[in-house]
């Protein structure tokens, strides 16, 4: 081998410690993202239910015309959302 100084290269223990810290950071990030996703799914379900409820109320108010006076484009967008 060539004559290299004692401090040449990277200490493997430092790399292992750094990797452990990264893994812990990723675990925390995953937990936060999972919690956010759960909350968003709950909100989506609540909103979907509210839209369906409103559609039922509007259906009776507008003598059987679903969605009342919405434009065809609005009805299409709403139908896509409710699915």
DRENGUTI-208037 format. One record per atom (N, C-alpha, C, CB): residue in three letters; atom name; residue number from 1; x, y, z; chain. Coordinates in steps of 0.001 Angstrom, whole numbers, plus 500000, padded with zeros to 6 digits. Glycine has a CB too. Example, Ala and Ser with C-alpha at 12.3 -4.5 7.8 and 13.67 -1.06 7.14 Angstrom:
// residues 2
Ala N 1 513190 494310 507800 A
Ala CA 1 512300 495500 507800 A
Ala C 1 513200 496700 507800 A
Ala CB 1 511308 495527 509046 A
Ser N 2 512850 497750 507080 A
Ser CA 2 513670 498940 507140 A
Ser C 2 512900 500030 507870 A
Ser CB 2 514084 499402 505725 A
END
This chain:
// residues 83
Unk N 1 500832 498818 500000 A
Unk CA 1 500000 500000 500000 A
Unk C 1 500880 501251 500000 A
Unk CB 1 499052 499995 501212 A
Unk N 2 500287 502308 499569 A
Unk CA 2 500996 503592 499551 A
Unk C 2 501074 504137 500966 A
Unk CB 2 500293 504611 498609 A
Unk N 3 501979 505011 501169 A
Unk CA 3 502117 505651 502478 A
Unk C 3 501031 506706 502623 A
Unk CB 3 503534 506283 502653 A
Unk N 4 499984 506384 503366 A
Unk CA 4 498856 507293 503571 A
Unk C 4 498866 507778 505006 A
Unk CB 4 497508 506604 503235 A
Unk N 5 498402 509012 505232 A
Unk CA 5 498334 509500 506612 A
Unk C 5 497284 508713 507409 A
Unk CB 5 498003 511015 506634 A
Unk N 6 497429 508718 508726 A
Unk CA 6 496513 507983 509611 A
Unk C 6 495083 508486 509510 A
Unk CB 6 496983 508085 511049 A
Unk N 7 494884 509757 509200 A
Unk CA 7 493538 510323 509147 A
Unk C 7 492938 510254 507743 A
Unk CB 7 493564 511763 509624 A
Unk N 8 493512 509450 506846 A
Unk CA 8 493008 509330 505486 A
Unk C 8 491726 508501 505477 A
Unk CB 8 494070 508696 504565 A
Unk N 9 490715 508957 504735 A
Unk CA 9 489468 508212 504621 A
Unk C 9 488464 508620 505681 A
Unk CB 9 489735 506730 504715 A
Unk N 10 487389 507842 505728 A
Unk CA 10 486298 508133 506660 A
Unk C 10 486204 507001 507669 A
Unk CB 10 484942 508320 505909 A
Unk N 11 485993 507370 508904 A
Unk CA 11 485853 506379 509968 A
Unk C 11 484531 505632 509799 A
Unk CB 11 485927 507054 511367 A
Unk N 12 484569 504311 509742 A
Unk CA 12 483368 503510 509529 A
Unk C 12 482343 503689 510648 A
Unk CB 12 483740 502047 509407 A
Unk N 13 482790 503898 511859 A
Unk CA 13 481847 504110 512972 A
Unk C 13 481043 505384 512781 A
Unk CB 13 482596 504167 514308 A
Unk N 14 481662 506393 512202 A
Unk CA 14 480956 507642 511918 A
Unk C 14 479876 507408 510870 A
Unk CB 14 481941 508730 511442 A
Unk N 15 480194 506616 509860 A
Unk CA 15 479216 506321 508811 A
Unk C 15 478032 505557 509400 A
Unk CB 15 479870 505508 507665 A
Unk N 16 478305 504568 510227 A
Unk CA 16 477234 503771 510821 A
Unk C 16 476345 504642 511700 A
Unk CB 16 477817 502607 511640 A
Unk N 17 476937 505524 512478 A
Unk CA 17 476160 506419 513338 A
Unk C 17 475303 507350 512494 A
Unk CB 17 477088 507235 514256 A
Unk N 18 475878 507866 511422 A
Unk CA 18 475146 508767 510528 A
Unk C 18 473966 508032 509885 A
Unk CB 18 476089 509336 509436 A
Unk N 19 474170 506792 509469 A
Unk CA 19 473103 505988 508870 A
Unk C 19 471987 505727 509880 A
Unk CB 19 473665 504656 508344 A
Unk N 20 472331 505457 511110 A
Unk CA 20 471317 505228 512143 A
Unk C 20 470480 506487 512363 A
Unk CB 20 471980 504790 513467 A
Unk N 21 471132 507632 512355 A
Unk CA 21 470410 508892 512519 A
Unk C 21 469464 509127 511343 A
Unk CB 21 471397 510066 512651 A
Unk N 22 469938 508831 510133 A
Unk CA 22 469086 508986 508953 A
Unk C 22 467873 508068 509027 A
Unk CB 22 469883 508700 507677 A
Unk N 23 468098 506843 509442 A
Unk CA 23 467004 505882 509555 A
Unk C 23 465969 506379 510554 A
Unk CB 23 467534 504499 509975 A
Unk N 24 466418 506877 511675 A
Unk CA 24 465482 507406 512681 A
Unk C 24 464725 508619 512138 A
Unk CB 24 466238 507790 513973 A
Unk N 25 465412 509487 511400 A
Unk CA 25 464751 510643 510788 A
Unk C 25 463663 510192 509816 A
Unk CB 25 465779 511531 510058 A
Unk N 26 463984 509182 508995 A
Unk CA 26 463005 508669 508036 A
Unk C 26 461818 508029 508739 A
Unk CB 26 463658 507659 507100 A
Unk N 27 462068 507339 509831 A
Unk CA 27 460969 506723 510593 A
Unk C 27 460032 507796 511135 A
Unk CB 27 461523 505862 511755 A
Unk N 28 460616 508874 511657 A
Unk CA 28 459786 509977 512172 A
Unk C 28 458986 510624 511038 A
Unk CB 28 460670 511043 512876 A
Unk N 29 459623 510817 509906 A
Unk CA 29 458946 511417 508760 A
Unk C 29 457801 510526 508279 A
Unk CB 29 459944 511665 507618 A
Unk N 30 458032 509237 508216 A
Unk CA 30 456985 508298 507804 A
Unk C 30 455803 508378 508754 A
Unk CB 30 457529 506857 507752 A
Unk N 31 456059 508443 510050 A
Unk CA 31 454987 508537 511043 A
Unk C 31 454170 509806 510827 A
Unk CB 31 455566 508511 512471 A
Unk N 32 454840 510933 510607 A
Unk CA 32 454141 512204 510384 A
Unk C 32 453292 512121 509116 A
Unk CB 32 455154 513377 510280 A
Unk N 33 453860 511575 508049 A
Unk CA 33 453123 511472 506791 A
Unk C 33 451935 510517 506907 A
Unk CB 33 454054 511009 505676 A
Unk N 34 452101 509436 507646 A
Unk CA 34 450983 508510 507848 A
Unk C 34 449858 509180 508629 A
Unk CB 34 451456 507246 508584 A
Unk N 35 450213 509949 509653 A
Unk CA 35 449197 510672 510435 A
Unk C 35 448470 511691 509556 A
Unk CB 35 449848 511383 511651 A
Unk N 36 449220 512436 508750 A
Unk CA 36 448608 513410 507843 A
Unk C 36 447668 512720 506859 A
Unk CB 36 449692 514190 507080 A
Unk N 37 448107 511603 506323 A
Unk CA 37 447291 510863 505364 A
Unk C 37 445995 510385 506017 A
Unk CB 37 448077 509667 504799 A
Unk N 38 446087 509888 507236 A
Unk CA 38 444902 509421 507951 A
Unk C 38 443912 510570 508160 A
Unk CB 38 445301 508803 509306 A
Unk N 39 444420 511726 508573 A
Unk CA 39 443554 512884 508790 A
Unk C 39 442893 513331 507489 A
Unk CB 39 444353 514040 509397 A
Unk N 40 443664 513336 506400 A
Unk CA 40 443106 513736 505105 A
Unk C 40 442039 512751 504630 A
Unk CB 40 444220 513845 504058 A
Unk N 41 442246 511470 504862 A
Unk CA 41 441246 510473 504481 A
Unk C 41 439962 510652 505287 A
Unk CB 41 441800 509055 504679 A
Unk N 42 440101 510952 506572 A
Unk CA 42 438912 511223 507397 A
Unk C 42 438158 512442 506869 A
Unk CB 42 439313 511446 508876 A
Unk N 43 438895 513499 506561 A
Unk CA 43 438266 514725 506046 A
Unk C 43 437578 514456 504710 A
Unk CB 43 439315 515850 505888 A
Unk N 44 438237 513694 503835 A
Unk CA 44 437650 513361 502531 A
Unk C 44 436350 512593 502708 A
Unk CB 44 438638 512539 501685 A
Unk N 45 436326 511632 503630 A
Unk CA 45 435112 510850 503871 A
Unk C 45 433990 511743 504409 A
Unk CB 45 435400 509701 504860 A
Unk N 46 434340 512666 505317 A
Unk CA 46 433340 513602 505862 A
Unk C 46 432766 514487 504758 A
Unk CB 46 433967 514481 506971 A
Unk N 47 433640 515020 503918 A
Unk CA 47 433185 515891 502845 A
Unk C 47 432340 515139 501821 A
Unk CB 47 434372 516535 502161 A
Unk N 48 432745 513928 501517 A
Unk CA 48 431981 513102 500579 A
Unk C 48 430578 512850 501120 A
Unk CB 48 432703 511762 500315 A
Unk N 49 430494 512558 502409 A
Unk CA 49 429190 512347 503034 A
Unk C 49 428349 513627 502993 A
Unk CB 49 429366 511873 504487 A
Unk N 50 428999 514765 503253 A
Unk CA 50 428281 516044 503234 A
Unk C 50 427741 516343 501838 A
Unk CB 50 429202 517186 503701 A
Unk N 51 428522 516048 500808 A
Unk CA 51 428069 516290 499433 A
Unk C 51 426871 515401 499116 A
Unk CB 51 429217 516031 498419 A
Unk N 52 426936 514138 499509 A
Unk CA 52 425814 513227 499260 A
Unk C 52 424559 513695 500000 A
Unk CB 52 426180 511791 499690 A
Unk N 53 424728 514118 501237 A
Unk CA 53 423595 514609 502023 A
Unk C 53 422979 515835 501367 A
Unk CB 53 424033 514940 503455 A
Unk N 54 423831 516763 500935 A
Unk CA 54 423340 517969 500259 A
Unk C 54 422613 517608 498977 A
Unk CB 54 424498 518930 499955 A
Unk N 55 423110 516623 498250 A
Unk CA 55 422464 516205 497005 A
Unk C 55 421059 515676 497285 A
Unk CB 55 423308 515127 496289 A
Unk N 56 420908 514942 498364 A
Unk CA 56 419586 514408 498724 A
Unk C 56 418641 515551 499077 A
Unk CB 56 419695 513412 499912 A
Unk N 57 419126 516504 499854 A
Unk CA 57 418304 517652 500241 A
Unk C 57 417914 518453 499003 A
Unk CB 57 419057 518553 501254 A
Unk N 58 418890 518722 498132 A
Unk CA 58 418606 519487 496919 A
Unk C 58 417663 518736 495990 A
Unk CB 58 419899 519814 496187 A
Unk N 59 417774 517435 495966 A
Unk CA 59 416905 516623 495109 A
Unk C 59 415434 516859 495478 A
Unk CB 59 417263 515112 495240 A
Unk N 60 415146 516890 496772 A
Unk CA 60 413761 517101 497188 A
Unk C 60 413328 518554 496978 A
Unk CB 60 413586 516710 498656 A
Unk N 61 414247 519494 497089 A
Unk CA 61 413910 520905 496911 A
Unk C 61 413647 521256 495450 A
Unk CB 61 415025 521776 497451 A
Unk N 62 414296 520570 494528 A
Unk CA 62 414178 520905 493112 A
Unk C 62 413305 519904 492350 A
Unk CB 62 415558 520967 492480 A
Unk N 63 412284 519391 492988 A
Unk CA 63 411280 518513 492385 A
Unk C 63 411892 517415 491505 A
Unk CB 63 410316 519337 491562 A
Unk N 64 412820 516693 492075 A
Unk CA 64 413365 515536 491375 A
Unk C 64 414506 515835 490428 A
Unk CB 64 412297 514882 490624 A
Unk N 65 414889 517091 490269 A
Unk CA 65 416042 517394 489421 A
Unk C 65 417296 517306 490285 A
Unk CB 65 415909 518814 488752 A
Unk N 66 418098 516276 490050 A
Unk CA 66 419283 516139 490902 A
Unk C 66 420213 517337 490772 A
Unk CB 66 420038 514862 490554 A
Unk N 67 420730 517777 491851 A
Unk CA 67 421704 518869 491948 A
Unk C 67 421135 520241 491605 A
Unk CB 67 422860 518584 491048 A
Unk N 68 419853 520343 491512 A
Unk CA 68 419233 521652 491341 A
Unk C 68 419644 522368 490080 A
Unk CB 68 419548 522505 492498 A
Unk N 69 420170 523576 490204 A
Unk CA 69 420473 524404 489038 A
Unk C 69 421959 524418 488684 A
Unk CB 69 420003 525814 489282 A
Unk N 70 422667 523340 488975 A
Unk CA 70 424077 523265 488600 A
Unk C 70 424208 523084 487093 A
Unk CB 70 424780 522111 489345 A
Unk N 71 425303 523584 486561 A
Unk CA 71 425573 523392 485135 A
Unk C 71 425986 521945 484898 A
Unk CB 71 426678 524371 484634 A
Unk N 72 425876 521465 483652 A
Unk CA 72 426301 520089 483369 A
Unk C 72 427767 519835 483740 A
Unk CB 72 426089 519778 481894 A
Unk N 73 428623 520823 483544 A
Unk CA 73 430037 520675 483910 A
Unk C 73 430192 520523 485420 A
Unk CB 73 430854 521883 483413 A
Unk N 74 429448 521323 486192 A
Unk CA 74 429507 521221 487653 A
Unk C 74 428992 519865 488120 A
Unk CB 74 428694 522352 488307 A
Unk N 75 427939 519373 487497 A
Unk CA 75 427383 518066 487871 A
Unk C 75 428400 516966 487582 A
Unk CB 75 426058 517790 487108 A
Unk N 76 429069 517054 486440 A
Unk CA 76 430078 516051 486089 A
Unk C 76 431224 516051 487093 A
Unk CB 76 430618 516305 484678 A
Unk N 77 431699 517239 487452 A
Unk CA 77 432779 517355 488438 A
Unk C 77 432336 516813 489787 A
Unk CB 77 433231 518818 488580 A
Unk N 78 431106 517098 490174 A
Unk CA 78 430584 516622 491439 A
Unk C 78 430457 515101 491445 A
Unk CB 78 429236 517266 491726 A
Unk N 79 429966 514546 490345 A
Unk CA 79 429845 513093 490231 A
Unk C 79 431212 512424 490343 A
Unk CB 79 429176 512713 488901 A
Unk N 80 432237 513018 489726 A
Unk CA 80 433596 512464 489817 A
Unk C 80 434091 512514 491252 A
Unk CB 80 434565 513232 488894 A
Unk N 81 433791 513583 491966 A
Unk CA 81 434235 513736 493348 A
Unk C 81 433561 512721 494266 A
Unk CB 81 433954 515152 493840 A
Unk N 82 432301 512502 494076 A
Unk CA 82 431520 511646 494981 A
Unk C 82 431893 510176 494795 A
Unk CB 82 430007 511843 494740 A
Unk N 83 432361 509810 493627 A
Unk CA 83 432725 508397 493402 A
Unk C 83 433849 507961 494264 A
Unk CB 83 433091 508160 491975 A
END
